[in-house]
Amino acid sequence: MFKKLGPGVLVAAAFVGPGTLTMCTLAGVRFGYSLIWALVLSVLATIVLQGMAGRIGVVTQKGLVDVVKDQLKTPWVRNLVVAIVLGAILVGNAAYEGGNVGGATLGLEQLLPNSQLKPFLPALIGIFIFLLLWFSNYKMLEKIFVGLVGIMGISFIVCAVMTKPSVVEIIKGALIPKLPEGSLLTVIALVGTTVVPYNLFLHASLVKEKWKSKDDLNVVKWDTIISIALGGLVSMAILITASAAPISDINNALDMAKGLEPLFGKWALYFMAIGLLAAGITSAITAPLAAAYVASSCFGWEGGMQDKKFKLVWTFVLLCGVVFLSFDIKPIQVIQFAQVANGILLPVMALLLLWVVNKKSVMGVNGNTLVQNIFGVAIVLFSLFLGVKSILKVLGTV
């Protein structure tokens, strides 16, 4: 089964990025083990949504946008959905790419503390990612990701074990939901950085690159469950480390490593830096890739990963990230637009996924079971709540 792991690993790598690591760190430092349940909930929601997206991709052998376009018969509704998807994914991923490249840069800076190359690290990381994407096919990318996710997982789990956390408190935090005072926005952020809209499009497009037959649906299911559960385990390891470590003043995941250094020496810093570097690189690859797949579906391009227009889209997204970071540009309005667009996109796509996966004309006998639909409806309602909160937060009313 582990040899068959594929697209699910890329999805896990995409949501375990620098933003997730920072939120998990802050959640652990501020609220201890009490918010582990929010990560458990997020991982379950992600498995359900990504499972539906993966199934649609294998059964239809189409990207998610293609399927939705085919099923939405009213032109203005179809055009509105395509516009929301394009706006949220293209603009959003370009805006967030700076954070992904920044996370990788932060990790690399700690591994090369006195390097003369420090001002050029974002550009060097950008060039490395560009070469990977330009010359790789899907199979090669998959192998690279399995390696990077393995490195990231081992690094963060080792850090968690080194802090000797309380197993009883971890189990309590995972199974007994609590909302300590002032923790609601942190819970929303933890869920929001795990249940990522662009991963739905990425997953549906990648499974059809790997699997061509409905006979593979069981493999797709287990690929999704195992990969995303492992990604969730990495997030939990960060939160547990932050909870158990004797630190208080913290802004990002690397600050936690510096807090651990007096106890465990340079090893803590190296493990955390390597994990952060791997997390940044994986997210910095998947964000442009997802944007290119979405654009390809919206505009009906046929050439796949080797299409020049496909390459142009991911190059643009990657370039935005490197430029924003290298010149210390903070595109606040762009990021706010992306947050609003993604706040609208998640419930819209969750609803459309649920609708499409229950259509006999699309899925045949491979539609949702009653249990899957109950979970699906609960996730749609929760994503609607998350979306409204995200929009209100940007507008400054909450």
C-alpha positions as CSV (number, residue, x, y, z in Angstrom):
1,M,0.0,0.0,0.0
2,F,2.8,2.4,0.8
3,K,4.3,1.8,-2.6
4,K,1.0,2.9,-4.1
5,L,0.8,6.2,-2.2
6,G,0.7,9.1,-4.7
7,P,-1.6,12.1,-5.1
8,G,-2.7,12.0,-1.5
9,V,0.9,12.7,-0.4
10,L,0.9,15.9,-2.6
11,V,-2.3,17.0,-0.9
12,A,-0.9,16.4,2.5
13,A,2.3,18.2,1.6
14,A,0.2,21.1,0.3
15,F,-1.7,21.7,3.5
16,V,1.3,21.2,5.8
17,G,3.0,24.4,4.8
18,P,4.6,27.3,6.7
19,G,1.2,28.8,7.5
20,T,-0.1,25.6,9.1
21,L,3.1,25.2,11.1
22,T,3.0,28.7,12.4
23,M,-0.7,28.3,13.4
24,C,0.0,25.0,15.1
25,T,2.9,26.5,17.0
26,L,0.8,29.5,18.2
27,A,-2.1,27.2,19.2
28,G,0.3,25.0,21.2
29,V,2.0,27.9,23.0
30,R,-1.2,29.8,23.8
31,F,-3.6,26.9,24.6
32,G,-1.5,23.8,25.3
33,Y,-3.0,20.5,24.2
34,S,-6.6,21.7,24.4
35,L,-7.0,22.4,20.6
36,I,-5.7,19.0,19.3
37,W,-9.4,18.1,18.6
38,A,-9.6,20.9,16.1
39,L,-6.8,19.3,14.1
40,V,-8.5,15.9,14.4
41,L,-11.7,17.4,13.1
42,S,-9.9,19.2,10.3
43,V,-8.1,16.0,9.1
44,L,-11.4,14.1,9.1
45,A,-13.1,16.9,7.1
46,T,-10.2,16.9,4.7
47,I,-10.3,13.2,4.2
48,V,-14.1,13.3,3.4
49,L,-13.8,16.3,0.9
50,Q,-10.6,15.0,-0.8
51,G,-12.1,11.5,-0.9
52,M,-15.0,12.9,-2.9
53,A,-12.7,15.0,-5.2
54,G,-10.4,12.0,-5.8
55,R,-13.4,9.7,-6.7
56,I,-14.8,12.2,-9.1
57,G,-11.3,12.5,-10.8
58,V,-10.9,8.8,-11.3
59,V,-14.5,8.0,-12.4
60,T,-14.8,11.0,-14.9
61,Q,-11.1,11.2,-15.9
62,K,-11.6,15.0,-15.8
63,G,-10.5,17.9,-13.7
64,L,-13.0,19.2,-11.1
65,V,-13.7,22.4,-12.9
66,D,-14.5,20.4,-16.1
67,V,-17.0,18.3,-14.3
68,V,-18.7,21.2,-12.6
69,K,-18.9,23.1,-15.9
70,D,-20.5,20.1,-17.6
71,Q,-23.1,19.8,-14.8
72,L,-24.0,23.5,-14.5
73,K,-26.4,24.1,-17.4
74,T,-27.3,27.7,-16.6
75,P,-24.7,29.9,-18.3
76,W,-24.6,32.7,-15.8
77,V,-24.3,30.3,-12.8
78,R,-21.5,28.4,-14.6
79,N,-19.7,31.6,-15.4
80,L,-20.0,32.9,-11.9
81,V,-18.6,29.7,-10.4
82,V,-15.7,29.6,-12.9
83,A,-15.0,33.3,-12.0
84,I,-15.0,32.6,-8.3
85,V,-12.7,29.6,-8.7
86,L,-10.3,31.4,-11.0
87,G,-10.1,34.5,-8.8
88,A,-9.7,32.6,-5.5
89,I,-7.1,30.1,-6.8
90,L,-5.0,32.2,-9.2
91,V,-4.9,35.4,-7.1
92,G,-4.9,33.5,-3.8
93,N,-2.1,31.2,-4.6
94,A,0.0,34.0,-6.1
95,A,-0.6,36.0,-2.9
96,Y,0.2,33.1,-0.5
97,E,3.2,31.9,-2.5
98,G,5.4,34.5,-0.8
99,G,4.7,32.8,2.5
100,N,5.6,29.4,1.1
101,V,8.9,30.5,-0.3
102,G,9.5,32.5,2.9
103,G,9.0,29.4,5.0
104,A,11.6,27.5,3.0
105,T,13.9,30.5,3.1
106,L,13.6,30.7,6.9
107,G,14.5,27.0,7.2
108,L,17.5,27.3,4.9
109,E,18.8,30.4,6.7
110,Q,19.2,28.4,9.9
111,L,21.1,25.7,8.1
112,L,23.4,28.2,6.4
113,P,23.7,30.9,9.2
114,N,26.7,32.8,8.0
115,S,26.3,32.3,4.3
116,Q,27.0,35.2,1.9
117,L,24.0,34.0,-0.2
118,K,21.5,35.1,2.4
119,P,19.9,37.9,0.4
120,F,19.6,35.6,-2.6
121,L,18.0,32.6,-0.9
122,P,14.4,33.4,-2.0
123,A,15.6,33.6,-5.6
124,L,17.7,30.4,-5.3
125,I,14.7,28.5,-3.8
126,G,12.5,29.9,-6.6
127,I,15.0,28.7,-9.3
128,F,15.1,25.3,-7.7
129,I,11.3,25.0,-7.7
130,F,11.1,26.3,-11.3
131,L,13.6,23.7,-12.5
132,L,11.7,20.9,-10.6
133,L,8.4,21.9,-12.1
134,W,9.8,22.6,-15.6
135,F,11.6,19.3,-16.1
136,S,9.5,16.9,-13.9
137,N,6.6,14.8,-15.0
138,Y,4.0,13.6,-12.5
139,K,5.8,10.4,-11.5
140,M,9.0,12.2,-10.7
141,L,7.2,14.9,-8.7
142,E,5.4,12.2,-6.8
143,K,8.7,10.6,-5.7
144,I,10.2,13.9,-4.8
145,F,7.2,14.6,-2.6
146,V,7.2,11.3,-0.9
147,G,10.8,12.0,0.1
148,L,10.2,15.6,1.2
149,V,7.1,14.6,3.3
150,G,9.1,11.8,4.9
151,I,11.9,14.2,5.9
152,M,9.3,16.8,7.2
153,G,7.4,14.1,9.1
154,I,10.5,12.6,10.8
155,S,11.9,16.0,11.6
156,F,8.8,17.3,13.4
157,I,7.9,14.0,15.1
158,V,11.5,13.7,16.5
159,C,11.0,17.3,17.9
160,A,7.7,16.2,19.5
161,V,9.3,13.1,21.1
162,M,12.3,15.1,22.4
163,T,10.0,17.4,24.5
164,K,8.6,14.3,26.4
165,P,4.9,15.4,26.2
166,S,2.1,14.1,28.4
167,V,0.4,11.3,26.6
168,V,-2.7,11.6,28.8
169,E,-3.1,15.3,28.0
170,I,-2.6,14.6,24.3
171,I,-5.5,12.0,24.3
172,K,-7.7,14.4,26.3
173,G,-7.0,17.3,23.9
174,A,-7.8,15.0,20.9
175,L,-11.0,13.5,22.2
176,I,-12.6,16.2,24.4
177,P,-13.4,19.4,22.5
178,K,-12.7,22.6,24.5
179,L,-12.8,26.2,23.6
180,P,-10.5,28.1,26.0
181,E,-11.2,31.9,26.2
182,G,-10.0,33.6,23.1
183,S,-9.4,30.4,21.2
184,L,-12.2,30.6,18.6
185,L,-10.2,32.4,15.9
186,T,-7.3,30.0,16.4
187,V,-9.6,27.0,15.9
188,I,-11.0,28.6,12.7
189,A,-7.4,29.2,11.5
190,L,-6.3,25.6,12.3
191,V,-9.2,24.3,10.3
192,G,-8.8,26.9,7.5
193,T,-5.1,26.0,7.0
194,T,-5.9,22.2,6.8
195,V,-9.1,22.2,4.7
196,V,-7.6,24.1,1.7
197,P,-9.9,24.7,-1.4
198,Y,-7.2,24.5,-4.0
199,N,-6.3,20.9,-2.9
200,L,-9.7,19.7,-4.1
201,F,-8.8,20.8,-7.7
202,L,-5.2,19.5,-7.3
203,H,-6.4,16.1,-6.1
204,A,-9.0,15.5,-8.8
205,S,-6.4,16.4,-11.5
206,L,-3.6,14.3,-10.1
207,V,-5.5,11.1,-9.5
208,K,-6.4,10.9,-13.2
209,E,-2.7,11.3,-14.0
210,K,-2.0,8.2,-12.0
211,W,-5.1,6.0,-12.2
212,K,-7.3,5.4,-15.2
213,S,-9.7,2.7,-14.0
214,K,-12.7,2.6,-11.6
215,D,-11.1,-0.6,-10.3
216,D,-8.5,1.6,-8.6
217,L,-11.1,3.4,-6.4
218,N,-10.2,1.4,-3.3
219,V,-6.5,2.3,-3.8
220,V,-7.4,6.0,-4.2
221,K,-9.5,5.8,-1.0
222,W,-6.6,4.4,1.1
223,D,-4.1,6.7,-0.6
224,T,-6.2,9.7,0.6
225,I,-6.8,8.4,4.1
226,I,-3.2,7.3,4.8
227,S,-1.6,10.4,3.3
228,I,-3.9,13.0,4.9
229,A,-3.7,11.2,8.3
230,L,0.1,11.4,8.1
231,G,-0.1,15.1,7.2
232,G,-2.4,15.6,10.2
233,L,0.1,13.7,12.4
234,V,2.8,16.2,11.4
235,S,0.6,19.2,12.3
236,M,-0.2,17.6,15.6
237,A,3.5,16.9,16.3
238,I,4.2,20.7,15.9
239,L,1.3,21.6,18.2
240,I,2.4,19.0,20.8
241,T,6.0,20.3,20.6
242,A,4.9,23.9,21.2
243,S,2.7,22.8,24.1
244,A,5.4,20.8,25.9
245,A,8.3,23.2,25.2
246,P,9.1,25.9,27.8
247,I,8.6,28.9,25.5
248,S,6.4,31.9,25.5
249,D,7.5,34.6,23.1
250,I,6.8,33.2,19.6
251,N,5.9,34.4,16.1
252,N,6.6,31.4,13.9
253,A,7.7,27.7,14.0
254,L,11.4,28.5,14.0
255,D,11.1,30.6,17.2
256,M,10.0,27.3,18.8
257,A,13.3,25.7,17.7
258,K,15.2,28.5,19.3
259,G,13.3,27.9,22.5
260,L,14.2,24.2,22.4
261,E,17.8,24.9,21.8
262,P,18.9,25.4,25.5
263,L,17.4,21.9,26.3
264,F,18.4,19.9,23.2
265,G,21.3,21.9,21.7
266,K,21.6,22.6,18.0
267,W,19.9,19.4,17.0
268,A,16.4,20.9,17.8
269,L,17.2,23.9,15.6
270,Y,18.4,21.6,12.7
271,F,15.4,19.3,12.9
272,M,13.0,22.2,12.9
273,A,14.9,24.0,10.1
274,I,14.9,20.9,7.9
275,G,11.2,20.4,8.5
276,L,10.4,24.0,7.8
277,L,12.5,23.9,4.6
278,A,10.7,20.8,3.4
279,A,7.3,22.2,4.3
280,G,8.0,25.5,2.5
281,I,9.3,23.7,-0.7
282,T,6.4,21.3,-0.9
283,S,3.7,24.0,-0.5
284,A,5.7,26.3,-2.9
285,I,5.5,23.6,-5.5
286,T,1.8,22.5,-5.0
287,A,0.3,26.1,-5.0
288,P,1.5,27.0,-8.5
289,L,0.7,23.5,-9.8
290,A,-2.9,23.7,-8.5
291,A,-3.3,27.2,-10.0
292,A,-2.1,25.8,-13.4
293,Y,-4.5,22.9,-13.2
294,V,-7.5,25.2,-12.4
295,A,-6.6,27.6,-15.3
296,S,-6.2,24.6,-17.6
297,S,-9.7,23.3,-16.7
298,C,-11.3,26.7,-16.9
299,F,-9.9,27.5,-20.3
300,G,-10.0,24.0,-21.8
301,W,-6.3,23.5,-22.4
302,E,-5.4,20.0,-23.5
303,G,-1.6,19.6,-23.2
304,G,-1.4,18.7,-19.4
305,M,1.8,19.5,-17.5
306,Q,3.8,20.0,-20.7
307,D,1.4,22.6,-22.2
308,K,3.2,26.0,-22.6
309,K,0.2,27.9,-21.2
310,F,0.1,25.5,-18.2
311,K,3.7,26.3,-17.5
312,L,3.2,30.0,-17.9
313,V,0.5,30.0,-15.1
314,W,2.6,28.2,-12.5
315,T,5.6,30.3,-13.5
316,F,3.6,33.5,-12.9
317,V,2.4,32.2,-9.4
318,L,6.0,31.2,-8.4
319,L,7.4,34.5,-9.7
320,C,4.9,36.5,-7.6
321,G,6.0,34.6,-4.5
322,V,9.7,35.2,-5.1
323,V,9.2,38.9,-6.0
324,F,6.9,39.6,-3.0
325,L,9.5,38.0,-0.6
326,S,12.7,39.3,-2.2
327,F,11.5,43.0,-2.3
328,D,9.6,42.8,1.0
329,I,6.3,43.6,-0.7
330,K,3.3,43.0,1.4
331,P,0.3,42.8,-1.0
332,I,-2.3,43.3,1.8
333,Q,-5.2,44.1,-0.5
334,V,-4.4,41.1,-2.7
335,I,-4.2,38.8,0.3
336,Q,-7.4,40.2,1.7
337,F,-9.1,39.6,-1.7
338,A,-7.8,36.1,-1.7
339,Q,-9.1,35.4,1.8
340,V,-12.5,36.7,0.9
341,A,-12.5,34.7,-2.4
342,N,-11.4,31.5,-0.6
343,G,-14.0,32.1,2.1
344,I,-16.6,32.0,-0.6
345,L,-15.0,29.2,-2.6
346,L,-14.8,26.6,0.2
347,P,-18.5,26.3,0.9
348,V,-19.4,26.7,-2.8
349,M,-17.0,23.8,-3.8
350,A,-18.0,21.6,-0.8
351,L,-21.7,22.0,-1.9
352,L,-20.9,21.4,-5.6
353,L,-18.8,18.3,-4.7
354,L,-21.6,16.9,-2.7
355,W,-24.1,17.6,-5.5
356,V,-21.8,16.1,-8.3
357,V,-20.8,13.0,-6.3
358,N,-24.5,12.1,-5.8
359,K,-25.4,12.4,-9.5
360,K,-26.0,8.9,-11.0
361,S,-25.3,10.4,-14.5
362,V,-21.8,11.3,-13.4
363,M,-20.8,8.7,-10.8
364,G,-23.0,5.7,-11.6
365,V,-22.7,3.2,-8.7
366,N,-19.7,5.1,-7.2
367,G,-21.7,7.9,-5.6
368,N,-21.8,8.7,-1.8
369,T,-23.3,6.4,0.8
370,L,-25.8,7.7,3.3
371,V,-23.0,8.0,6.0
372,Q,-20.8,9.9,3.5
373,N,-23.6,12.3,2.7
374,I,-24.3,13.0,6.4
375,F,-20.6,13.8,6.9
376,G,-20.6,15.8,3.7
377,V,-23.6,18.0,4.7
378,A,-22.0,18.6,8.1
379,I,-18.8,19.7,6.4
380,V,-20.7,22.0,4.0
381,L,-22.4,23.7,7.0
382,F,-19.1,24.0,8.8
383,S,-17.3,25.4,5.7
384,L,-20.1,27.9,5.3
385,F,-19.5,29.0,9.0
386,L,-15.7,29.2,8.3
387,G,-16.2,31.1,5.1
388,V,-18.5,33.7,6.7
389,K,-16.1,34.1,9.7
390,S,-13.1,34.5,7.3
391,I,-14.9,37.2,5.3
392,L,-16.1,39.1,8.4
393,K,-12.6,39.0,9.8
394,V,-11.2,40.6,6.6
395,L,-13.9,43.2,6.6
396,G,-12.9,44.0,10.2
397,T,-16.3,43.3,11.9
398,V,-15.1,40.4,14.0
